[in-house]
Amino acid sequence: MAGHLAKTFETRVWNRTSSRAAAFGREFGASVANTVPELVSWADVVVTCLPTSVEVSEVVETASDGWHEGQLLVDATSGDPAGARSTAEWLTERGVGFVDAPVSGGTGGAVAGTLTVMAGGSDANVERARAITAPFTGRFIHVGPVGAGHAVKAINQALLAVNIQAAGEGLAALAKLGISATTALEVINSSSGRSNVTENLIPQRVVSREWPRTFRLALLDKDVGIALKVLQNAGVSDDTFQVVKRALESARENLSAEADHVELIKQIEKAANVEIR
């Protein structure tokens, strides 16, 4: 994402790991800021993409007096709605706009510049964000006020987790009945049970036994936790999301810290004493 921005706009970067920022600067011709205040003081628009809204708040407040009226922060973190609203309020007091703009499409979409952005904020700020994110975006959707982007992203991620858990359990049962995953998926993917999980993730990662690591299971667990808060705050039943949250927590305990989100299916296979092939 940052690479696409650097190819389009004059760009200055900062990373908590300075060597990564330096390497990026050399590759893409971007200047490197030594501190967050230095970067913020220089920029018209700041784009953040961090693990959680906690880190976003820390970075924003670290910049302190570096913020100035008329700037915009576009937060591409998969964060939480309450955190977005809090950061937006802090920035508004300084005349700075805020848009929560989490993305979907994975590392492949980031490289290809085809990510989907779900944006939360005022009409004016969102239109500015639309222009800034265009270099890495295939689709940009204004979903509502500040916090709405993070809410939609969290629900999307929870649905992904539910699909992984459900497909893993179903295919494990079919494997124990002697039905190959390839055969079962041929039926499922031409029927009403298909999803991105059955069409892409399971064939490419589980059936192949390759298990590439592109998105940490721990981050999906974090996202499902945010989704649970969204449902609870809305007064909506969260039974299904609670089930998959427990499954993710169990997988985090039993797999490596760097485990990919699709490796949740390894837990299912182990419990069923079967491999999905």
C-alpha positions in Angstrom: 0.0 0.0 0.0 2.7 2.4 0.9 4.6 1.5 -2.2 1.7 2.5 -4.4 1.4 5.8 -2.5 5.1 6.5 -2.9 4.8 6.0 -6.7 2.0 8.6 -6.8 2.7 11.2 -4.2 5.7 12.8 -2.6 6.0 10.5 0.4 7.7 10.5 3.8 7.6 7.3 5.9 8.1 6.3 9.5 8.1 2.8 11.0 8.6 1.6 14.5 11.4 -0.5 13.1 13.7 2.1 11.6 15.5 -0.3 9.3 12.3 -1.2 7.6 11.6 2.5 6.9 15.1 3.0 5.6 14.8 0.0 3.3 11.5 1.2 2.0 12.9 4.7 1.4 15.7 3.2 -0.7 13.4 1.0 -2.8 10.7 3.6 -3.5 12.6 6.9 -3.3 10.7 8.1 -0.3 12.2 10.2 2.4 12.4 8.8 5.9 11.2 10.6 9.1 13.2 9.9 12.3 10.2 10.6 14.5 6.5 10.7 14.3 6.3 14.4 15.1 8.8 15.0 12.2 6.6 13.2 9.7 3.3 14.7 10.9 4.7 18.3 10.8 5.7 17.7 7.2 2.6 16.0 5.8 -0.7 17.2 4.5 -2.2 13.7 4.8 -1.0 11.0 7.1 -1.9 7.3 6.5 -1.6 4.8 9.3 -1.8 1.0 9.2 -1.0 -0.5 12.5 -2.1 -3.7 14.5 -4.8 -2.1 16.6 -6.5 1.3 17.4 -4.4 1.4 20.6 -1.2 1.9 18.5 -3.0 4.4 16.3 -3.9 6.5 19.4 -0.3 6.3 20.7 1.2 7.4 17.4 -1.4 10.2 16.9 -0.8 11.6 20.4 3.0 11.2 20.2 2.9 13.7 17.3 1.3 16.2 19.6 2.0 19.7 18.4 3.1 18.4 14.9 -0.6 18.3 13.9 -1.9 21.5 12.2 -5.2 22.7 10.9 -6.3 21.3 7.6 -4.5 18.0 7.8 -6.2 14.6 7.3 -5.5 11.3 9.0 -6.6 8.2 7.0 -6.4 5.2 9.2 -6.2 1.9 7.3 -5.8 -0.1 10.5 -8.4 -2.9 11.2 -9.4 -1.0 14.3 -12.4 -0.6 16.6 -15.2 2.0 16.2 -14.8 3.4 19.7 -11.1 3.9 19.2 -11.8 5.7 15.8 -14.3 8.0 17.4 -11.9 8.9 20.2 -9.0 9.6 17.9 -11.3 11.6 15.6 -12.4 13.8 18.6 -8.8 14.4 19.6 -7.8 15.4 16.1 -10.9 17.6 15.6 -9.9 19.8 18.5 -6.7 20.5 16.5 -8.5 21.1 13.2 -7.5 17.8 11.7 -9.9 15.5 9.8 -10.1 11.8 10.3 -11.3 8.8 8.2 -11.2 5.2 9.3 -10.5 3.3 6.1 -9.7 -0.3 6.7 -9.1 -2.5 3.7 -9.9 -6.0 2.4 -8.2 -8.0 -0.2 -5.1 -9.5 1.4 -1.5 -9.1 0.5 -2.3 -10.0 -3.1 -4.8 -7.1 -3.4 -2.3 -4.8 -1.8 0.4 -5.7 -4.3 -2.0 -5.4 -7.2 -3.5 -2.1 -6.0 -7.0 -3.6 -6.0 -8.0 -3.5 -2.3 -11.5 -2.7 -1.2 -11.7 0.3 1.2 -14.6 0.8 3.6 -14.5 4.4 4.8 -16.1 6.1 7.8 -16.2 9.9 8.1 -17.7 13.1 6.9 -18.4 13.5 3.2 -15.6 16.0 2.7 -13.0 14.0 4.5 -14.0 10.8 2.8 -13.7 12.4 -0.6 -10.2 13.5 0.3 -9.4 10.0 1.5 -10.8 8.5 -1.7 -8.2 10.4 -3.8 -5.4 9.5 -1.5 -6.2 5.8 -1.4 -6.9 5.5 -5.1 -3.4 4.1 -5.9 -4.0 0.9 -4.0 -7.8 0.7 -4.3 -10.0 -1.3 -6.6 -13.2 -0.3 -4.8 -13.9 2.5 -2.3 -17.1 2.5 -0.4 -18.3 5.3 2.0 -20.1 3.2 4.6 -21.1 5.8 7.2 -19.8 8.2 9.9 -16.5 7.9 11.8 -16.2 4.3 13.1 -18.4 2.8 10.5 -15.5 1.6 8.4 -14.0 -0.3 11.3 -17.4 -1.8 12.2 -18.0 -3.1 8.7 -14.4 -4.5 8.5 -14.8 -6.3 11.9 -18.1 -7.9 10.8 -16.5 -8.9 7.5 -13.6 -10.5 9.3 -15.9 -12.3 11.7 -17.8 -13.8 8.7 -14.5 -14.9 7.3 -13.7 -16.7 10.6 -17.1 -18.3 10.7 -16.7 -19.6 7.1 -13.3 -21.1 7.9 -14.6 -22.8 11.0 -17.7 -24.1 9.4 -16.1 -25.3 6.2 -13.3 -26.9 8.1 -15.7 -28.9 10.3 -17.9 -29.9 7.4 -15.0 -31.0 5.2 -13.4 -32.9 8.1 -16.6 -34.9 8.5 -16.8 -35.7 4.8 -13.1 -36.8 4.8 -14.0 -39.3 7.6 -16.7 -40.6 5.3 -14.2 -41.2 2.6 -15.1 -38.2 0.5 -12.2 -36.2 -0.8 -12.1 -32.4 -0.3 -11.6 -31.9 -4.0 -14.8 -33.8 -4.8 -16.8 -32.1 -2.0 -15.5 -28.7 -3.0 -16.5 -29.3 -6.6 -20.1 -29.7 -5.4 -20.0 -26.9 -2.8 -18.5 -24.4 -5.1 -21.2 -24.9 -7.7 -23.9 -24.7 -5.0 -25.2 -22.4 -2.3 -22.6 -23.3 0.3 -19.7 -21.7 -1.6 -17.6 -18.8 -0.2 -14.2 -17.3 -0.7 -13.0 -19.8 1.9 -14.2 -22.9 -0.1 -13.4 -21.4 -3.5 -9.9 -20.1 -2.8 -8.5 -20.5 0.7 -9.1 -24.2 1.3 -8.0 -25.4 -2.2 -4.9 -23.2 -2.2 -3.8 -23.7 1.4 -5.4 -26.7 3.0 -5.9 -29.3 0.2 -2.5 -28.3 -1.2 -1.0 -28.6 2.4 1.1 -25.5 1.7 -0.3 -23.3 4.5 1.2 -19.9 3.4 1.3 -17.3 6.1 -0.3 -14.1 4.9 -2.5 -12.9 7.8 -1.9 -13.9 11.4 -4.5 -15.9 13.2 -4.0 -13.6 16.2 -5.1 -10.6 14.2 -8.3 -12.4 13.0 -8.9 -13.2 16.7 -8.6 -9.5 17.5 -11.0 -8.6 14.7 -13.6 -11.1 15.9 -13.3 -9.6 19.3 -14.1 -6.1 17.8 -17.1 -7.6 15.9 -18.4 -9.0 19.2 -18.3 -5.6 20.7 -20.2 -4.2 17.7 -22.9 -6.8 18.2 -23.1 -6.4 21.9 -23.2 -2.6 21.7 -26.1 -2.9 19.2 -28.0 -5.3 21.4 -27.8 -8.1 18.8 -27.3 -11.8 19.6 -23.7 -12.9 19.2 -24.0 -16.7 19.7 -22.3 -17.6 16.4 -19.4 -15.2 16.8 -18.8 -16.4 20.3 -18.3 -19.9 19.1 -15.7 -18.9 16.5 -14.0 -16.6 19.0 -13.5 -19.5 21.4 -12.1 -21.6 18.5 -9.7 -18.9 17.6 -8.5 -18.5 21.2 -7.9 -22.2 21.4 -6.0 -22.2 18.2 -3.8 -19.4 19.4 -3.0 -21.4 22.5 -2.0 -24.5 20.5 -0.4 -23.1 17.4 2.7 -20.9 16.9 2.4 -17.1 17.5 2.9 -16.6 13.7 0.2 -19.1 12.7 -1.9 -18.0 9.7 -5.6 -17.5 10.0 -6.5 -20.5 7.8 -4.4 -22.7 10.2 -7.5 -22.7 12.4 -8.4 -25.7 10.3 -5.4 -27.6 11.6 -7.1 -27.5 15.0 -10.2 -29.1 13.5 -8.2 -31.7 11.7 -6.3 -32.6 14.8 -9.5 -33.0 16.9 -11.1 -35.1 14.2 -7.9 -37.1 13.5 -8.2 -36.5 9.8 -6.6 -34.5 7.0 -8.6 -32.5 4.5 -7.2 -33.4 1.1 
